[in-house]
Amino acid sequence: MCSWWVSTFTILLAMGGEAQEHGPVFLMEPPPRLVFSNSTGARVSCAAHGFPTPQLAWQLPDGTQLDDVPGLRQVLDNGTLSFLPFAAAQYRQDVHSTVYRCRAHNTHGAIVSRDMRTLAGQLIALYTDN
């Protein structure tokens, strides 16, 4: 019985082992919604596995690749999308209330994550006298 298990395991490794080239598979997708305060900002990550290692990019639903928006949004090489804290007057609908997707690609293909809808706003504190 032990030799059967070893043989099966060896075959499985040969068919799908790490050395086998394959397209990307998500390890971590962005959440469907990202709600954050303008005073805190937010970070969201995306991760994928594949061989060769996939490249990660953030994009809009129409496929337009994201770039940094100075002082508001940073697209990092490690798959992280960072929304920086901002003053209420700096709010931009195209940055703070829109849909984003993560794209992973290598020589064997590309995959796109589910939509992530963002909503950023000013945190309002309510105070009451006791």
C-alpha positions as CSV (number, residue, x, y, z in Angstrom):
1,M,0.0,0.0,0.0
2,C,2.8,2.4,0.8
3,S,4.4,2.0,-2.6
4,W,1.1,2.8,-4.3
5,W,0.9,6.0,-2.3
6,V,4.5,7.0,-3.2
7,S,3.9,6.2,-6.9
8,T,0.6,8.3,-6.9
9,F,2.3,11.2,-5.2
10,T,5.2,11.1,-7.6
11,I,2.9,11.2,-10.6
12,L,0.8,14.0,-9.1
13,L,4.0,16.1,-8.6
14,A,5.2,15.4,-12.1
15,M,1.8,16.5,-13.5
16,G,1.4,19.7,-11.5
17,G,4.6,20.3,-9.6
18,E,6.2,23.7,-9.2
19,A,8.5,23.2,-12.2
20,Q,5.4,22.8,-14.5
21,E,4.7,26.0,-16.3
22,H,1.1,27.3,-15.9
23,G,-1.0,30.4,-16.0
24,P,-1.8,32.6,-13.0
25,V,-4.2,31.6,-10.2
26,F,-5.3,34.1,-7.6
27,L,-4.1,33.5,-4.0
28,M,-5.8,36.7,-2.8
29,E,-8.4,38.7,-4.6
30,P,-9.5,42.2,-3.6
31,P,-12.8,42.4,-1.5
32,P,-16.0,43.2,-3.3
33,R,-16.2,46.6,-1.4
34,L,-13.6,48.8,0.1
35,V,-15.0,51.5,2.3
36,F,-12.6,53.9,4.0
37,S,-12.3,57.3,5.6
38,N,-10.5,60.2,4.0
39,S,-8.5,60.6,7.2
40,T,-7.1,57.1,7.2
41,G,-6.8,56.0,3.6
42,A,-6.7,52.3,2.8
43,R,-4.6,49.6,1.3
44,V,-5.8,46.5,-0.6
45,S,-3.6,43.7,-1.9
46,C,-3.8,41.2,-4.7
47,A,-1.7,38.1,-5.0
48,A,-1.4,35.4,-7.7
49,H,0.7,32.2,-8.2
50,G,1.9,30.9,-11.5
51,F,5.0,29.7,-13.3
52,P,6.6,31.9,-14.5
53,T,5.7,34.3,-11.7
54,P,2.7,36.5,-12.8
55,Q,3.0,40.3,-13.0
56,L,0.2,42.1,-11.2
57,A,-1.5,45.3,-12.3
58,W,-4.6,47.3,-11.2
59,Q,-7.1,48.4,-13.8
60,L,-10.5,49.9,-14.5
61,P,-13.3,47.8,-15.8
62,D,-12.6,48.9,-19.4
63,G,-9.1,47.5,-19.1
64,T,-7.3,50.9,-18.6
65,Q,-4.2,50.2,-16.4
66,L,-4.0,52.4,-13.3
67,D,-1.2,54.9,-12.7
68,D,-0.4,56.8,-9.5
69,V,-2.4,59.9,-8.8
70,P,0.0,62.0,-6.7
71,G,-1.2,62.5,-3.2
72,L,-4.2,60.3,-3.6
73,R,-3.5,56.8,-5.0
74,Q,-0.3,54.7,-5.4
75,V,0.0,51.5,-7.4
76,L,2.8,49.4,-5.9
77,D,4.8,46.7,-7.7
78,N,3.9,44.1,-5.1
79,G,0.2,44.1,-6.0
80,T,-0.9,46.6,-3.4
81,L,-3.2,49.5,-4.2
82,S,-2.9,52.3,-1.7
83,F,-5.3,55.1,-1.2
84,L,-3.7,57.9,0.8
85,P,-5.4,60.1,3.4
86,F,-6.8,63.2,1.8
87,A,-8.5,66.5,2.6
88,A,-12.3,66.6,1.8
89,A,-11.5,69.2,-0.9
90,Q,-9.2,66.6,-2.7
91,Y,-12.0,64.1,-3.2
92,R,-12.2,62.7,-6.7
93,Q,-15.0,60.4,-7.8
94,D,-12.8,58.7,-10.4
95,V,-10.4,57.7,-7.6
96,H,-12.4,57.4,-4.5
97,S,-15.8,56.1,-5.7
98,T,-15.2,53.8,-8.6
99,V,-14.6,50.2,-9.6
100,Y,-11.2,48.5,-9.7
101,R,-9.9,45.1,-10.8
102,C,-6.6,43.3,-10.3
103,R,-5.0,41.6,-13.3
104,A,-2.4,38.9,-13.1
105,H,-0.6,37.7,-16.2
106,N,2.3,35.7,-17.4
107,T,3.3,34.0,-20.7
108,H,0.6,31.4,-20.2
109,G,-2.4,33.7,-19.8
110,A,-4.1,36.4,-17.8
111,I,-6.9,36.5,-15.2
112,V,-8.9,39.4,-13.8
113,S,-10.3,39.6,-10.3
114,R,-13.9,40.3,-9.4
115,D,-14.9,44.0,-9.2
116,M,-13.9,46.0,-6.1
117,R,-16.1,49.0,-5.5
118,T,-14.5,51.8,-3.5
119,L,-16.2,54.3,-1.4
120,A,-14.2,57.0,0.5
121,G,-15.7,59.7,2.6
122,Q,-15.3,62.0,5.4
123,L,-15.6,60.5,8.9
124,I,-18.2,62.4,10.8
125,A,-18.3,62.1,14.6
126,L,-21.4,62.7,16.5
127,Y,-21.1,64.1,20.0
128,T,-23.8,64.3,22.7
129,D,-23.9,66.0,26.0
130,N,-24.5,63.8,28.9
